[in-house]
């Protein structure tokens, strides 16, 4: 039986529940972390842009070759749209992703001295960079607390576990940052992704093997 969210979701006990969920997921996925392969802040930015609606495994296969010939913003600008599209074609949505990478590269060169800015407002003002990408960069590349990126896995798992009833990624992000402390944010982000990727899948969730099934409102 599905419990109505308006009854089941209780903000008063949300942090306590969130702590239990974090505890159980930590035991299941002790090595949860970023699975994208990169060497620099900028390479991570490119990889995150490519990861939209694409698996990390495929992104890593593409960037393994891509980063051999282009690893700096100017390299991508010199490459141009058409050539970049050919390199990232397997990641899907290659035209828009190429445009985003080139736009971000242009802003990094023209406005930030060739370096990825370690500041949220500066990041989201860059063309081609949204909240998800900015939060990943700040949390993973720069180690800044209090940032939780909401991708499809985090969005789905957060709703199923009652951590959020937000209808947009931004609303879910706000709920999660309220449920977890700043120091827990990066860990929570990776754990929710791992759980969504390896257990709480979109089409065939492995409910019988779920360590937090008691918190699932489905």
QUIRA-V313161 format. One record per residue. N is the residue number from 0. RES is the residue in three letters. PSI is psi in degrees with one decimal (* if undefined). OMEGA is omega in radians with two decimals (NA if undefined). D_CENTER is the distance of its C-alpha to the mean C-alpha in Angstrom with 1 decimal. Layout:
N_RES_PSI_OMEGA_D_CENTER, N_RES_PSI_OMEGA_D_CENTER
This chain:
0_UNK_133.5_3.13_31.3, 1_UNK_126.9_-3.13_28.3, 2_UNK_128.8_-3.14_28.6, 3_UNK_134.5_-3.07_28.2, 4_UNK_-34.3_-3.11_25.1, 5_UNK_-24.9_3.12_27.4, 6_UNK_-42.4_-3.02_29.4, 7_UNK_-35.5_-3.07_26.9, 8_UNK_118.1_-3.10_24.4, 9_UNK_103.7_-3.09_26.0, 10_UNK_-27.7_-3.10_24.4, 11_UNK_-36.7_-3.11_27.2, 12_UNK_7.6_-3.02_26.1, 13_UNK_-43.1_-3.12_22.4, 14_UNK_-37.0_3.10_21.7, 15_UNK_-44.0_3.10_24.1, 16_UNK_-42.3_-3.13_22.4, 17_UNK_-38.5_3.13_19.0, 18_UNK_-40.1_3.12_20.6, 19_UNK_-43.3_3.11_22.1, 20_UNK_-44.8_3.13_19.0, 21_UNK_-41.4_-3.14_17.3, 22_UNK_-47.8_-3.10_20.6, 23_UNK_-39.7_3.13_20.9, 24_UNK_-33.1_3.12_17.4, 25_UNK_-36.3_3.12_18.0, 26_UNK_-37.1_-3.12_21.2, 27_UNK_-38.6_-3.06_19.7, 28_UNK_70.2_-3.07_16.9, 29_UNK_-21.1_-3.11_18.4, 30_UNK_22.3_-3.13_16.6, 31_UNK_133.1_3.14_13.0, 32_UNK_-176.5_-3.14_10.9, 33_UNK_127.0_-3.12_8.9, 34_UNK_-0.6_3.04_10.7, 35_UNK_141.2_-3.12_10.4, 36_UNK_127.9_-3.08_13.9, 37_UNK_162.5_3.12_14.8, 38_UNK_-24.8_-3.09_17.7, 39_UNK_166.9_3.08_17.1, 40_UNK_-42.2_-3.11_14.8, 41_UNK_-40.7_3.11_15.6, 42_UNK_-36.9_3.08_14.9, 43_UNK_-41.5_3.11_11.3, 44_UNK_-46.7_3.13_11.1, 45_UNK_-45.0_-3.11_12.8, 46_UNK_-39.8_3.14_10.8, 47_UNK_-41.5_3.09_7.4, 48_UNK_-42.0_-3.13_9.8, 49_UNK_-23.5_-3.03_11.4, 50_UNK_-10.6_3.13_8.6, 51_UNK_121.2_-3.13_8.8, 52_UNK_38.6_3.12_11.0, 53_UNK_147.6_-3.13_11.7, 54_UNK_150.3_3.09_11.6, 55_UNK_-35.0_3.14_10.7, 56_UNK_-44.1_3.13_14.5, 57_UNK_-40.3_3.10_15.6, 58_UNK_-45.4_-3.12_13.5, 59_UNK_-35.9_3.10_15.1, 60_UNK_-38.3_3.14_18.4, 61_UNK_-47.8_-3.08_18.2, 62_UNK_-22.7_3.08_17.2, 63_UNK_-40.0_3.10_19.8, 64_UNK_-41.0_-3.08_22.4, 65_UNK_-46.0_-3.07_20.9, 66_UNK_-10.7_3.05_20.5, 67_UNK_-28.2_-3.10_24.1, 68_UNK_-14.4_-3.14_25.4, 69_UNK_117.6_-3.13_23.0, 70_UNK_0.3_-3.12_21.1, 71_UNK_150.0_-3.14_21.9, 72_UNK_-41.1_-3.12_21.4, 73_UNK_-32.4_3.10_25.1, 74_UNK_-40.7_-3.12_25.0, 75_UNK_-38.5_3.10_22.8, 76_UNK_-39.3_3.11_25.0, 77_UNK_-32.4_-3.13_28.0, 78_UNK_-44.3_3.12_26.6, 79_UNK_166.7_-3.04_26.3, 80_UNK_-52.4_-3.04_24.7, 81_UNK_-46.4_-3.12_26.8, 82_UNK_-39.5_3.13_26.4, 83_UNK_-40.3_3.10_22.7, 84_UNK_-41.3_-3.13_22.5, 85_UNK_-37.5_-3.10_24.5, 86_UNK_-34.1_-3.03_22.3, 87_UNK_8.3_-3.11_19.0, 88_UNK_-42.9_-3.10_20.8, 89_UNK_-17.0_-3.11_19.6, 90_UNK_-9.0_-3.13_15.9, 91_UNK_158.3_-3.13_17.2, 92_UNK_39.0_-2.97_17.4, 93_UNK_-31.3_-3.14_18.6, 94_UNK_-49.2_-3.13_20.7, 95_UNK_-38.5_3.14_18.1, 96_UNK_-39.1_3.09_15.7, 97_UNK_-41.3_3.13_18.7, 98_UNK_-41.8_3.14_19.7, 99_UNK_-43.1_3.13_16.4, 100_UNK_-43.1_-3.14_16.6, 101_UNK_-37.9_3.11_20.2, 102_UNK_-45.5_3.12_19.9, 103_UNK_-40.8_3.12_17.5, 104_UNK_-42.1_3.12_19.9, 105_UNK_-41.6_3.13_22.8, 106_UNK_-37.5_3.12_21.6, 107_UNK_-42.1_3.11_20.9, 108_UNK_-47.5_-3.02_24.4, 109_UNK_-27.2_-3.03_26.2, 110_UNK_-17.1_-3.02_24.8, 111_UNK_23.4_3.03_23.3, 112_UNK_25.7_3.10_25.7, 113_UNK_4.0_-3.12_23.6, 114_UNK_142.9_3.06_21.0, 115_UNK_123.0_-3.09_17.4, 116_UNK_133.0_3.14_18.0, 117_UNK_46.7_-3.05_16.6, 118_UNK_130.5_-3.05_16.9, 119_UNK_-50.3_-3.10_14.6, 120_UNK_-40.0_3.12_17.4, 121_UNK_-38.2_-3.12_18.3, 122_UNK_-48.0_-3.07_14.8, 123_UNK_-12.4_3.04_14.6, 124_UNK_-13.8_3.11_18.2, 125_UNK_135.7_3.10_17.6, 126_UNK_131.9_3.13_18.0, 127_UNK_-2.0_-3.12_15.1, 128_UNK_122.5_3.10_12.4, 129_UNK_-172.6_-3.10_10.8, 130_UNK_-42.4_-3.11_9.4, 131_UNK_-50.3_-3.12_5.6, 132_UNK_-43.1_-3.14_6.8, 133_UNK_-44.2_-3.13_9.2, 134_UNK_-39.5_3.09_7.5, 135_UNK_-46.1_-3.13_5.7, 136_UNK_-46.8_-3.09_9.3, 137_UNK_-39.7_-3.10_11.1, 138_UNK_-48.8_-3.03_9.9, 139_UNK_-50.4_-3.06_9.8, 140_UNK_-40.3_-3.04_12.4, 141_UNK_-5.4_3.08_14.5, 142_UNK_29.2_-3.13_14.3, 143_UNK_131.3_-3.11_14.6, 144_UNK_163.7_3.02_14.6, 145_UNK_12.7_-3.11_13.7, 146_UNK_122.8_3.10_10.2, 147_UNK_115.1_3.12_7.7, 148_UNK_134.9_-3.11_4.5, 149_UNK_105.0_3.03_5.5, 150_UNK_-169.7_-3.09_4.9, 151_UNK_-36.0_3.13_8.4, 152_UNK_-48.5_-3.13_8.6, 153_UNK_-41.4_3.14_7.9, 154_UNK_-48.5_-3.09_10.1, 155_UNK_-50.1_-3.09_12.7, 156_UNK_-38.7_-3.14_13.1, 157_UNK_-38.8_3.10_13.4, 158_UNK_-44.3_-3.11_16.1, 159_UNK_-34.7_-3.13_17.9, 160_UNK_0.4_3.11_18.1, 161_UNK_19.7_3.09_19.2, 162_UNK_-17.3_3.11_16.8, 163_UNK_150.5_2.98_16.6, 164_UNK_16.3_-3.13_18.7, 165_UNK_142.9_-3.11_16.8, 166_UNK_-9.2_3.12_17.2, 167_UNK_158.6_3.09_14.5, 168_UNK_-36.4_-3.14_10.8, 169_UNK_-40.4_3.12_12.4, 170_UNK_-39.7_3.09_15.0, 171_UNK_-40.7_3.11_12.7, 172_UNK_-43.3_3.14_10.9, 173_UNK_-41.9_3.13_14.6, 174_UNK_-41.2_-3.11_15.7, 175_UNK_-38.6_3.12_13.3, 176_UNK_-24.0_3.07_14.1, 177_UNK_-33.2_-3.09_17.7, 178_UNK_-32.4_-3.10_17.6, 179_UNK_146.3_3.10_16.3, 180_UNK_165.2_3.13_17.8, 181_UNK_-39.3_-3.10_16.4, 182_UNK_-18.1_3.13_17.1, 183_UNK_-11.6_-2.96_15.3, 184_UNK_-48.1_-3.10_12.0, 185_UNK_-43.8_3.13_10.3, 186_UNK_-45.6_-3.14_12.1, 187_UNK_-42.3_3.13_11.4, 188_UNK_-50.7_-3.11_7.6, 189_UNK_-38.2_-3.14_8.3, 190_UNK_-41.7_3.12_11.3, 191_UNK_-38.3_3.10_10.1, 192_UNK_-47.3_-3.13_7.8, 193_UNK_-41.7_-3.12_11.1, 194_UNK_-41.3_3.11_13.3, 195_UNK_-32.4_-3.09_11.9, 196_UNK_-37.0_-2.99_12.0, 197_UNK_-9.4_-3.14_15.4, 198_UNK_-60.1_-3.08_17.3, 199_UNK_62.4_-3.05_16.3, 200_UNK_160.1_-3.05_16.0, 201_UNK_-49.1_-3.02_16.3, 202_UNK_-39.0_-3.10_19.9, 203_UNK_73.7_3.13_21.4, 204_UNK_140.3_-3.13_20.0, 205_UNK_69.8_-3.02_21.9, 206_UNK_-35.1_-3.14_23.3, 207_UNK_-12.9_-3.12_26.2, 208_UNK_19.1_-3.02_24.0, 209_UNK_126.0_-3.13_21.7, 210_UNK_-10.8_-3.13_22.0, 211_UNK_30.3_-3.10_21.2, 212_UNK_-31.1_-3.10_23.2, 213_UNK_-17.6_-3.13_25.4, 214_UNK_-2.3_-3.07_22.7, 215_UNK_127.7_-3.14_21.8, 216_UNK_4.4_3.09_23.4, 217_UNK_*_NA_23.8
